[in-house]
């Protein structure tokens, strides 16, 4: 059998129970099979004949495939080559995430986990959430960001919602915000922030976003970028700014800056500091 060199695999170091797979211009075909994990991913190029739970589908670019543990399925290129990315998430861990979310709504699961309702989703918002999650897992730059993206994806994909009492949670959420602002350059773990607030990890994410408009990681990154503008205007180098604000490296700082201001930090600085 000809070896398929188009596929690559990676175990996430932050969440070792998550595996990443990328297929780039692959023509490989697969017999019907199943996985112990939840598996889900997006078609990036081409189209495929997809069979799952005795149903047949034709999927194409942008479709989000959702496969439950033990689902017998096959997914093969309809014609020519195709590209896709996939995530494989331990079923027990997925069930724990789901229970965290359901617990806040006083709901309970009778099974070990809640299954995907559909074989695939054709939804731009879910696709965007998946791509954001995959990027966070692939870069491994922030465990706080990874867990935030994962909870958000699980909540949306499994259509789980829960209320948040903003008044009751205002004070502990304020403590978390102050901790982030006081320790802007530090590496923050979601578990530690949740302990600070006396909440579950999911409860903290929901309450913080309701209170301040962004989840903790995005709020912290927004603060870093605001502070970086002041430092750049003062003539500090990009490497100094990146180090002082706790970015993993200068490239990470540049990407995050451009995401929010649509220009590079060097270009921004050039308008305030002479060459």
Backbone as numpy.savetxt, mean C-alpha at the origin, in Angstrom:
# Nx Ny Nz CAx CAy CAz Cx Cy Cz
10.86 -28.29 -20.69 10.00 -27.08 -20.69 10.89 -25.84 -20.69
10.56 -24.89 -21.53 11.33 -23.65 -21.62 11.16 -22.82 -20.36
12.27 -22.37 -19.82 12.23 -21.58 -18.60 11.67 -20.18 -18.87
10.79 -19.73 -17.98 10.21 -18.38 -18.11 11.06 -17.41 -17.30
11.85 -16.60 -18.00 12.70 -15.62 -17.32 12.03 -14.28 -17.14
10.75 -14.20 -17.51 10.05 -12.92 -17.43 9.51 -12.65 -16.03
9.50 -13.65 -15.17 8.90 -13.51 -13.84 9.97 -13.28 -12.78
9.65 -12.43 -11.82 10.53 -12.20 -10.67 9.70 -12.25 -9.39
10.34 -12.66 -8.30 9.65 -12.82 -7.02 10.44 -12.11 -5.93
9.72 -11.67 -4.90 10.38 -10.99 -3.78 9.53 -11.16 -2.52
10.18 -11.52 -1.43 9.51 -11.55 -0.13 9.73 -10.21 0.55
8.65 -9.59 1.00 8.78 -8.30 1.64 9.48 -8.46 2.99
10.45 -7.58 3.27 11.21 -7.68 4.50 10.50 -7.07 5.69
9.58 -6.14 5.43 8.81 -5.52 6.51 7.67 -6.43 6.94
6.95 -6.96 5.97 5.88 -7.93 6.22 6.27 -9.23 5.51
7.04 -10.10 6.15 7.56 -11.29 5.49 6.49 -12.29 5.06
5.24 -12.05 5.45 4.14 -12.92 5.04 3.47 -12.39 3.76
4.12 -11.46 3.10 3.65 -10.95 1.81 4.72 -11.21 0.76
4.31 -11.82 -0.36 5.22 -12.10 -1.47 4.79 -11.28 -2.69
5.76 -10.73 -3.40 5.49 -9.95 -4.60 5.93 -10.74 -5.83
5.14 -10.63 -6.87 5.51 -11.25 -8.15 5.27 -10.25 -9.27
6.22 -10.17 -10.20 6.07 -9.32 -11.38 6.37 -10.16 -12.60
5.49 -10.11 -13.60 5.73 -10.75 -14.89 5.78 -9.67 -15.95
6.87 -9.65 -16.69 7.09 -8.61 -17.69 7.13 -9.24 -19.08
6.12 -8.95 -19.88 6.02 -9.47 -21.25 6.19 -10.99 -21.25
5.33 -11.63 -20.50 5.38 -13.08 -20.34 4.43 -13.78 -21.32
4.87 -14.94 -21.79 4.01 -15.78 -22.61 3.73 -17.10 -21.93
4.10 -17.21 -20.66 3.96 -18.46 -19.92 2.49 -18.80 -19.71
2.18 -20.11 -19.77 0.82 -20.60 -19.51 0.85 -21.52 -18.29
-0.27 -21.55 -17.57 -0.36 -22.30 -16.32 -1.55 -23.23 -16.32
-1.35 -24.44 -15.81 -2.47 -25.35 -15.60 -3.30 -24.85 -14.43
-4.52 -25.37 -14.30 -5.37 -25.02 -13.17 -4.65 -25.38 -11.87
-4.68 -24.44 -10.90 -3.97 -24.64 -9.64 -4.61 -23.76 -8.58
-4.11 -23.85 -7.36 -4.62 -23.01 -6.27 -3.45 -22.57 -5.39
-3.73 -21.60 -4.51 -2.73 -21.11 -3.56 -3.29 -21.19 -2.15
-2.42 -21.31 -1.16 -2.85 -21.24 0.23 -3.13 -19.79 0.64
-2.51 -18.85 -0.08 -2.63 -17.44 0.27 -3.76 -16.77 -0.51
-4.12 -15.55 -0.07 -4.87 -14.64 -0.91 -3.92 -14.15 -1.99
-4.38 -14.10 -3.23 -3.54 -13.55 -4.29 -4.37 -12.55 -5.10
-3.76 -11.43 -5.41 -4.47 -10.39 -6.15 -3.46 -9.52 -6.87
-3.86 -9.01 -8.03 -2.93 -8.20 -8.81 -3.60 -7.54 -10.00
-2.82 -6.72 -10.69 -3.34 -5.90 -11.79 -2.64 -6.27 -13.09
-3.44 -6.32 -14.16 -2.90 -6.54 -15.50 -2.32 -5.22 -16.00
-1.06 -5.24 -16.38 -0.36 -4.02 -16.80 -0.23 -3.92 -18.32
-0.31 -5.06 -19.00 -0.20 -5.08 -20.46 -0.86 -6.33 -21.00
-1.54 -6.22 -22.14 -2.13 -7.38 -22.79 -3.46 -7.79 -22.19
-3.85 -9.01 -22.51 -5.12 -9.56 -22.03 -4.93 -11.03 -21.71
-5.87 -11.60 -20.95 -5.72 -12.99 -20.53 -7.08 -13.67 -20.42
-7.05 -14.98 -20.64 -8.22 -15.82 -20.37 -8.09 -16.30 -18.93
-9.07 -15.96 -18.14 -9.00 -16.18 -16.69 -10.16 -17.07 -16.27
-9.86 -18.15 -15.60 -10.88 -19.06 -15.08 -10.73 -19.17 -13.57
-11.85 -19.02 -12.88 -11.83 -19.12 -11.42 -13.22 -19.53 -10.96
-13.26 -20.47 -10.03 -14.54 -20.94 -9.46 -15.54 -21.29 -10.56
-15.04 -22.03 -11.56 -15.88 -22.55 -12.65 -16.49 -21.45 -13.52
-15.90 -20.28 -13.50 -16.34 -19.19 -14.37 -15.17 -18.75 -15.25
-15.50 -18.32 -16.47 -14.47 -17.86 -17.41 -14.63 -16.37 -17.66
-13.50 -15.67 -17.73 -13.51 -14.23 -17.95 -12.38 -13.87 -18.92
-12.54 -12.77 -19.62 -11.45 -12.18 -20.37 -11.08 -10.88 -19.65
-9.86 -10.82 -19.18 -9.40 -9.65 -18.42 -8.32 -8.92 -19.21
-8.20 -7.63 -18.96 -7.24 -6.82 -19.71 -6.65 -5.74 -18.83
-5.92 -4.81 -19.44 -5.17 -3.79 -18.72 -6.05 -3.04 -17.72
-5.59 -2.97 -16.48 -6.30 -2.25 -15.43 -7.19 -3.11 -14.56
-7.51 -4.32 -15.00 -8.37 -5.19 -14.21 -7.61 -5.73 -13.00
-8.29 -5.79 -11.86 -7.72 -6.27 -10.61 -8.23 -7.69 -10.35
-7.35 -8.66 -10.46 -7.70 -10.06 -10.23 -7.69 -10.34 -8.73
-8.72 -11.02 -8.24 -8.83 -11.32 -6.80 -9.11 -12.81 -6.63
-8.18 -13.50 -6.00 -8.25 -14.96 -5.88 -8.16 -15.35 -4.41
-9.11 -16.12 -3.95 -9.14 -16.56 -2.55 -8.25 -17.79 -2.34
-7.84 -18.04 -1.12 -7.11 -19.28 -0.83 -7.92 -20.50 -1.28
-7.25 -21.43 -1.91 -7.82 -22.70 -2.37 -8.70 -22.59 -3.61
-8.91 -21.38 -4.13 -9.65 -21.24 -5.38 -8.84 -21.89 -6.51
-9.44 -22.84 -7.21 -8.78 -23.44 -8.37 -8.98 -22.51 -9.56
-7.86 -22.08 -10.14 -7.93 -21.07 -11.18 -6.80 -21.25 -12.19
-6.94 -20.57 -13.30 -5.86 -20.47 -14.28 -5.99 -19.12 -14.96
-4.86 -18.59 -15.41 -4.85 -17.25 -16.02 -3.74 -17.23 -17.05
-4.11 -17.22 -18.32 -3.14 -17.35 -19.39 -3.35 -16.30 -20.47
-2.27 -15.85 -21.12 -2.39 -14.79 -22.12 -3.36 -15.16 -23.23
-4.24 -14.21 -23.55 -5.24 -14.46 -24.60 -4.57 -14.52 -25.96
-3.60 -13.65 -26.18 -2.85 -13.63 -27.44 -1.57 -12.82 -27.21
-0.46 -13.36 -27.66 0.79 -12.63 -27.49 1.27 -12.65 -26.04
1.89 -11.54 -25.63 2.49 -11.46 -24.31 1.65 -10.58 -23.39
1.83 -10.77 -22.09 1.15 -9.91 -21.12 2.06 -9.64 -19.94
1.74 -8.57 -19.21 2.51 -8.18 -18.02 1.54 -7.94 -16.87
1.99 -8.26 -15.67 1.14 -8.07 -14.50 1.99 -8.05 -13.24
1.41 -7.56 -12.16 2.02 -7.69 -10.84 1.01 -8.34 -9.92
1.50 -9.12 -8.96 0.63 -9.85 -8.04 1.19 -9.77 -6.63
0.30 -9.84 -5.66 0.67 -9.96 -4.26 0.07 -11.24 -3.70
0.83 -11.93 -2.87 0.36 -13.14 -2.20 0.44 -12.88 -0.69
-0.71 -12.90 -0.03 -0.79 -12.53 1.39 -1.28 -13.72 2.20
-0.55 -14.05 3.24 -0.90 -15.14 4.13 -2.34 -15.03 4.59
-3.10 -16.11 4.47 -4.54 -16.08 4.76 -4.83 -15.77 6.22
-4.03 -16.31 7.13 -4.23 -16.05 8.56 -4.03 -14.57 8.87
-2.96 -14.00 8.30 -2.70 -12.58 8.51 -3.78 -11.71 7.90
-4.29 -12.09 6.74 -5.38 -11.34 6.13 -6.61 -11.37 7.02
-6.89 -12.53 7.61 -8.02 -12.64 8.52 -7.85 -11.73 9.73
-6.64 -11.61 10.24 -6.37 -10.72 11.37 -6.62 -9.26 11.01
-6.21 -8.86 9.80 -6.47 -7.51 9.34 -7.97 -7.25 9.25
-8.69 -8.20 8.71 -10.14 -8.06 8.57 -10.81 -7.96 9.93
-10.36 -8.77 10.89 -10.95 -8.72 12.23 -10.66 -7.39 12.91
-9.47 -6.82 12.69 -9.16 -5.50 13.25 -10.19 -4.48 12.79
-10.53 -4.53 11.51 -11.47 -3.57 10.94 -12.89 -3.85 11.43
-13.29 -5.10 11.40 -14.65 -5.46 11.81 -14.90 -5.20 13.29
-13.86 -5.37 14.10 -14.01 -5.18 15.54 -14.44 -3.77 15.88
-14.00 -2.80 15.09 -14.37 -1.41 15.34 -15.83 -1.14 15.02
-16.46 -2.04 14.30 -17.87 -1.89 13.95 -18.73 -2.91 14.69
-18.13 -3.53 15.73 -18.83 -4.55 16.53 -19.36 -5.68 15.67
-18.60 -6.03 14.64 -18.96 -7.15 13.79 -17.96 -8.28 14.02
-18.38 -9.49 13.65 -17.53 -10.65 13.87 -17.57 -11.55 12.64
-16.47 -12.27 12.42 -16.40 -13.24 11.33 -16.58 -14.64 11.90
-17.41 -15.43 11.24 -17.60 -16.81 11.66 -16.47 -17.71 11.15
-15.85 -17.29 10.04 -14.77 -18.08 9.44 -13.42 -17.46 9.81
-12.34 -18.10 9.35 -10.99 -17.59 9.63 -10.72 -16.28 8.89
-11.41 -16.07 7.78 -11.25 -14.86 7.00 -12.46 -14.67 6.10
-12.62 -13.45 5.63 -13.68 -13.12 4.68 -13.11 -13.21 3.27
-13.82 -13.92 2.39 -13.34 -14.14 1.03 -13.68 -12.97 0.11
-12.91 -12.84 -0.97 -13.27 -11.90 -2.02 -14.65 -12.28 -2.57
-15.48 -11.30 -2.86 -16.80 -11.58 -3.43 -16.74 -11.91 -4.91
-15.80 -11.27 -5.62 -15.75 -11.40 -7.07 -14.41 -11.97 -7.52
-14.41 -12.51 -8.74 -13.17 -13.06 -9.30 -12.22 -11.96 -9.75
-12.76 -10.81 -10.09 -11.93 -9.66 -10.45 -12.76 -8.40 -10.30
-12.06 -7.27 -10.23 -12.71 -5.96 -10.09 -12.26 -5.07 -11.24
-13.21 -4.32 -11.78 -12.91 -3.33 -12.82 -13.25 -1.97 -12.24
-12.34 -1.47 -11.42 -12.61 -0.29 -10.60 -11.33 0.53 -10.49
-11.34 1.75 -11.01 -10.13 2.57 -11.04 -9.61 2.91 -9.65
-10.54 3.13 -8.71 -10.12 3.50 -7.35 -9.41 2.33 -6.67
-9.94 1.12 -6.82 -9.30 -0.06 -6.23 -7.96 -0.33 -6.89
-7.91 -0.16 -8.22 -6.65 -0.36 -8.94 -5.59 0.61 -8.41
-5.97 1.85 -8.21 -5.02 2.85 -7.71 -4.53 2.48 -6.31
-5.44 2.00 -5.46 -5.04 1.58 -4.11 -4.08 0.41 -4.16
-4.36 -0.53 -5.05 -3.47 -1.68 -5.19 -2.08 -1.24 -5.65
-2.01 -0.39 -6.66 -0.71 0.05 -7.18 0.08 0.82 -6.12
-0.62 1.61 -5.31 0.03 2.33 -4.22 0.59 1.35 -3.19
-0.20 0.31 -2.88 0.24 -0.72 -1.94 1.44 -1.47 -2.49
1.38 -1.86 -3.75 2.48 -2.62 -4.35 3.76 -1.79 -4.33
3.64 -0.51 -4.67 4.81 0.37 -4.68 5.42 0.49 -3.28
4.57 0.59 -2.26 5.06 0.69 -0.88 5.78 -0.59 -0.46
5.21 -1.74 -0.84 5.83 -3.02 -0.50 7.14 -3.22 -1.25
7.18 -2.79 -2.49 8.37 -2.98 -3.31 9.53 -2.11 -2.83
9.23 -0.86 -2.44 10.28 0.06 -2.02 10.76 -0.21 -0.60
9.87 -0.71 0.27 10.19 -1.04 1.66 10.78 0.14 2.43
10.38 1.35 2.07 10.98 2.53 2.71 10.31 2.91 4.02
9.08 2.44 4.25 8.39 2.81 5.48 7.38 1.75 5.86
7.59 1.13 7.02 6.61 0.14 7.50 5.28 0.81 7.81
5.34 2.07 8.28 4.11 2.80 8.58 3.29 2.99 7.31
3.94 3.33 6.21 3.24 3.51 4.95 2.70 2.19 4.43
3.46 1.12 4.54 3.02 -0.19 4.06 1.75 -0.63 4.77
1.74 -0.55 6.09 0.57 -1.00 6.85 -0.63 -0.09 6.58
-0.38 1.19 6.41 -1.47 2.12 6.09 -2.12 1.73 4.76
-1.30 1.48 3.76 -1.81 1.11 2.44 -2.54 -0.23 2.48
-2.01 -1.16 3.26 -2.63 -2.50 3.33 -3.99 -2.44 3.99
-4.11 -1.74 5.11 -5.41 -1.60 5.76 -6.42 -0.92 4.84
-5.97 0.11 4.14 -6.85 0.83 3.23 -7.35 -0.07 2.11
-6.45 -0.87 1.55 -6.84 -1.78 0.47 -7.82 -2.84 0.96
-7.54 -3.42 2.11 -8.42 -4.46 2.65 -9.81 -3.89 2.94
-9.85 -2.73 3.54 -11.13 -2.09 3.86 -11.94 -1.85 2.60
-11.32 -1.36 1.56 -12.04 -1.03 0.32 -12.43 -2.28 -0.46
-11.50 -3.22 -0.59 -11.74 -4.38 -1.43 -12.80 -5.31 -0.84
-12.77 -5.46 0.48 -13.75 -6.34 1.12 -14.98 -5.56 1.59
-15.01 -4.26 1.26 -16.14 -3.39 1.56 -16.50 -3.44 3.05
-15.46 -3.26 3.87 -15.63 -3.22 5.32 -15.55 -1.77 5.77
-16.52 -1.33 6.55 -16.50 0.04 7.05 -16.74 0.04 8.55
-16.32 1.13 9.19 -16.54 1.26 10.63 -16.66 2.73 11.00
-17.47 3.05 12.01 -17.62 4.44 12.42 -16.46 4.89 13.31
-16.26 6.18 13.41 -15.23 6.72 14.29 -15.83 7.83 15.15
-15.64 7.73 16.47 -16.12 8.75 17.39 -15.04 9.82 17.50
-15.18 10.91 16.76 -14.12 11.92 16.68 -13.90 12.62 18.02
-14.98 12.91 18.74 -14.83 13.64 20.00 -14.09 12.80 21.04
-14.45 11.55 21.15 -13.85 10.67 22.15 -12.36 10.43 21.86
-11.99 10.42 20.59 -10.63 10.06 20.22 -9.73 11.26 19.95
-10.23 12.46 20.11 -9.48 13.66 19.75 -8.18 13.79 20.54
-8.22 13.60 21.85 -7.04 13.80 22.69 -5.94 12.79 22.40
-6.22 11.48 22.36 -5.14 10.54 22.04 -4.58 10.74 20.63
-5.43 11.14 19.69 -4.96 11.39 18.34 -4.05 12.62 18.31
-4.37 13.60 19.15 -3.53 14.79 19.25 -2.14 14.41 19.77
-2.07 13.47 20.71 -0.78 13.02 21.23 0.07 12.38 20.14
-0.58 11.60 19.28 0.14 10.96 18.18 0.66 12.02 17.21
-0.17 12.99 16.90 0.25 14.07 16.00 1.47 14.80 16.58
1.42 15.12 17.86 2.53 15.82 18.49 3.81 14.98 18.46
3.66 13.68 18.63 4.82 12.79 18.58 5.44 12.81 17.18
4.60 12.77 16.16 5.11 12.81 14.79 5.84 14.12 14.51
5.27 15.22 14.98 5.88 16.53 14.71 7.16 16.73 15.51
7.21 16.19 16.73 8.40 16.31 17.56 9.54 15.40 17.08
9.17 14.30 16.44 10.16 13.32 16.00 10.04 13.11 14.49
10.07 14.21 13.75 9.78 14.16 12.32 10.81 13.34 11.54
12.02 13.24 12.04 13.07 12.51 11.32 13.16 11.05 11.74
12.36 10.64 12.73 12.45 9.27 13.25 11.63 8.30 12.40
11.96 7.02 12.55 11.20 5.95 11.89 10.08 5.51 12.83
8.84 5.67 12.41 7.70 5.37 13.27 7.01 4.07 12.85
6.71 3.25 13.83 5.98 2.00 13.60 4.52 2.22 13.95
3.63 1.66 13.15 2.19 1.80 13.40 1.82 1.23 14.76
2.43 0.11 15.13 2.12 -0.53 16.40 2.45 0.41 17.57
3.57 1.10 17.50 3.97 2.00 18.57 3.05 3.22 18.66
2.66 3.75 17.51 1.74 4.89 17.50 0.38 4.48 18.06
-0.05 3.27 17.73 -1.33 2.77 18.25 -1.28 2.62 19.77
-0.16 2.15 20.28 0.01 2.03 21.73 -0.01 3.40 22.40
0.60 4.38 21.77 0.61 5.75 22.27 -0.81 6.28 22.43
-1.68 5.92 21.47 -3.07 6.41 21.48 -4.00 5.49 22.26
-3.54 4.29 22.62 -4.40 3.33 23.31 -5.48 2.78 22.40
-5.12 2.58 21.12 -6.07 2.09 20.12 -5.48 0.91 19.36
-6.32 0.25 18.58 -5.80 -0.75 17.64 -5.15 0.00 16.48
-4.36 -0.70 15.70 -3.68 -0.07 14.57 -4.70 0.51 13.59
-5.71 -0.28 13.26 -6.70 0.20 12.31 -7.49 1.38 12.87
-7.86 1.30 14.13 -8.62 2.38 14.75 -7.84 3.68 14.70
-6.54 3.60 14.94 -5.70 4.80 14.87 -5.70 5.38 13.46
-5.52 4.54 12.46 -5.50 5.03 11.08 -6.78 5.77 10.72
-7.91 5.17 11.09 -9.20 5.79 10.79 -9.38 7.11 11.53
-9.09 7.08 12.82 -9.33 8.26 13.64 -8.40 9.41 13.25
-7.15 9.10 12.98 -6.19 10.14 12.61 -6.60 10.80 11.29
-6.99 10.00 10.33 -7.41 10.56 9.04 -8.68 11.40 9.18
-9.61 10.94 9.99 -10.83 11.72 10.23 -10.53 13.05 10.90
-9.53 13.05 11.78 -9.21 14.25 12.55 -8.40 15.26 11.73
-7.42 14.73 10.95 -6.47 15.63 10.30 -6.47 15.54 8.76
-7.31 14.71 8.20 -7.46 14.67 6.75 -6.51 13.75 6.02
-5.48 13.25 6.71 -4.51 12.34 6.13 -4.17 11.26 7.16
-3.81 10.05 6.72 -3.32 9.05 7.68 -1.94 9.47 8.18
-1.45 8.86 9.26 -0.20 9.32 9.89 1.00 9.43 8.95
1.22 8.44 8.11 2.39 8.48 7.23 2.31 9.66 6.27
1.16 9.84 5.63 1.02 10.94 4.68 1.11 12.29 5.38
0.57 12.37 6.61 0.64 13.62 7.39 2.10 13.95 7.73
2.84 12.92 8.14 4.26 13.11 8.46 5.05 13.53 7.22
4.77 12.90 6.09 5.48 13.24 4.87 5.16 14.67 4.44
3.91 15.08 4.61 3.51 16.44 4.28 4.28 17.44 5.13
4.44 17.12 6.40 5.19 18.00 7.31 6.66 18.07 6.91
7.22 16.94 6.53 8.61 16.93 6.08 8.82 17.83 4.88
7.91 17.77 3.94 8.05 18.58 2.73 7.90 20.06 3.07
7.00 20.41 3.95 6.86 21.81 4.35 8.14 22.32 5.01
8.72 21.50 5.87 9.97 21.91 6.52 11.12 21.96 5.52
11.09 21.07 4.56 12.17 21.06 3.56 12.18 22.34 2.74
11.01 22.91 2.47 10.94 24.16 1.71 11.67 25.29 2.46
11.48 25.35 3.76 12.15 26.37 4.58 13.65 26.16 4.54
14.10 24.90 4.64 15.52 24.59 4.65 16.17 24.87 3.30
15.44 24.56 2.23 15.96 24.83 0.89 16.11 26.33 0.65
15.15 27.10 1.12 15.23 28.56 0.98 16.42 29.14 1.76
16.78 28.43 2.84 17.91 28.88 3.66 19.25 28.48 3.07
19.21 27.76 1.93 20.44 27.41 1.24 21.05 26.07 1.61
20.34 25.26 2.39 20.88 23.94 2.75 20.86 23.03 1.53
21.85 22.14 1.45 21.95 21.23 0.31 20.87 20.17 0.37
20.60 19.56 -0.78 19.57 18.51 -0.83 19.94 17.35 0.07
21.20 16.99 0.11 21.62 15.87 0.95 21.46 16.20 2.43
21.73 17.44 2.81 21.55 17.86 4.21 20.07 17.83 4.60
19.23 18.32 3.71 17.80 18.34 3.98 17.27 16.91 4.11
17.64 16.06 3.18 17.17 14.67 3.20 17.58 13.98 4.49
18.82 14.17 4.90 19.31 13.53 6.13 18.62 14.09 7.37
18.50 15.40 7.44 17.93 16.06 8.62 16.47 15.67 8.84
15.75 15.42 7.75 14.32 15.13 7.86 14.01 13.63 7.84
15.04 12.81 7.80 14.82 11.38 7.96 14.39 10.64 6.71
14.66 11.20 5.54 14.39 10.45 4.30 15.43 9.34 4.16
15.05 8.26 3.51 15.96 7.12 3.39 17.18 7.48 2.56
17.02 8.36 1.57 18.14 8.87 0.79 17.67 10.10 0.02
18.58 10.71 -0.70 18.26 11.94 -1.42 17.22 11.69 -2.52
17.31 10.53 -3.17 16.35 10.21 -4.24 14.92 10.11 -3.68
14.81 9.51 -2.48 13.51 9.40 -1.84 12.93 10.79 -1.55
13.76 11.69 -1.05 13.33 13.07 -0.80 12.88 13.74 -2.09
13.63 13.58 -3.16 13.27 14.22 -4.42 11.94 13.71 -4.96
11.71 12.40 -4.86 10.43 11.83 -5.34 9.26 12.38 -4.56
9.39 12.40 -3.23 8.29 12.86 -2.40 8.03 14.36 -2.59
9.07 15.13 -2.77 8.94 16.58 -3.00 8.19 16.84 -4.31
8.62 16.15 -5.35 8.00 16.37 -6.66 6.55 15.91 -6.70
6.22 14.86 -5.93 4.83 14.40 -5.87 3.90 15.50 -5.37
4.40 16.33 -4.47 3.55 17.32 -3.83 3.65 18.72 -4.46
4.79 19.03 -5.06 4.95 20.37 -5.63 5.09 20.37 -7.15
5.21 19.17 -7.74 5.30 19.02 -9.20 6.58 19.61 -9.78
7.55 19.93 -8.93 8.88 20.37 -9.37 9.90 19.69 -8.46
11.15 19.63 -8.92 12.20 19.04 -8.10 12.62 20.03 -7.01
13.17 19.55 -5.90 13.65 20.47 -4.85 14.76 21.40 -5.35
15.61 20.91 -6.24 16.69 21.75 -6.77 16.11 22.91 -7.58
15.11 22.62 -8.39 14.47 23.68 -9.18 13.77 24.68 -8.27
13.09 24.17 -7.25 12.42 25.05 -6.29 13.44 25.96 -5.61
14.54 25.38 -5.16 15.55 26.15 -4.44 16.19 27.22 -5.32
16.32 26.94 -6.61 16.99 27.89 -7.52 16.29 29.23 -7.61
15.01 29.28 -7.24 14.26 30.53 -7.29 14.48 31.39 -6.04
15.18 30.84 -5.05 15.38 31.58 -3.80 16.85 31.74 -3.43
17.68 30.85 -3.96 19.11 30.88 -3.62 19.90 31.05 -4.90
20.76 32.04 -4.95 21.56 32.30 -6.14 22.55 31.20 -6.41
22.88 31.01 -7.71 23.82 29.97 -8.10 25.25 30.34 -7.77
